[in-house]
Amino acid sequence: MSATAVTIFLEDTELAALDRHLRDDRPGLTREQALSEIVTAWAAAQPGSAHRPVDEGMRPEDLNASNDM
């Protein structure tokens, strides 16, 4: 798969939301990596996409006794 660089411009509120996502859900990723993941997940969820997103359930750090069934 080849990659293509894309430049996007985000409003301050959008950038703040991206930074919150990185802080809370994807620490260690760069903004570029997070945006790539977001676009990939969006594209996979579109009608006619050959690949549907896989529900992987909760991350281990989110599991506790309160979500046992």
Beta strands, then each sheet from edge to edge (+ up, - down):
end
